[in-house]
Amino acid sequence: MKKWFNNNKLYLVGAVIGAVAGYFYWQQVGCSSGTCMITSKPVNSTLYGALMGALLLGMFKKENKKQSLKEEE
């Protein structure tokens, strides 16, 4: 389990930062009419922010050369 957390550290940090940013966006900007799919509810905005944060920081994850060589065989 500890190895999994170490391998996916950037995804987890990105998800936490994105969730906080998504909630903050809902709180400050939001959607007053309630028709916006993402920003009408705090849960939607928080989950969307977490997903975007994880994807954004996940782009910077370095691939381990030893693992990629084993997978190709």
Stockholm file with secondary structure:
# STOCKHOLM 1.0

chainA/1-73         MKKWFNNNKLYLVGAVIGAVAGYFYWQQVGCSSGTCMITSKPVNSTLYGALMGALLLGMFKKENKKQSLKEEE
#=GR chainA/1-73 SS CHHHHHHTHHHHHHHHHHHHHHHHHHHHTCCSSSCCTTTSSHHHHHHHHHHHHHHHHHTTCCCCHHHHHHHHC
#=GC SS_cons        CHHHHHHTHHHHHHHHHHHHHHHHHHHHTCCSSSCCTTTSSHHHHHHHHHHHHHHHHHTTCCCCHHHHHHHHC
//
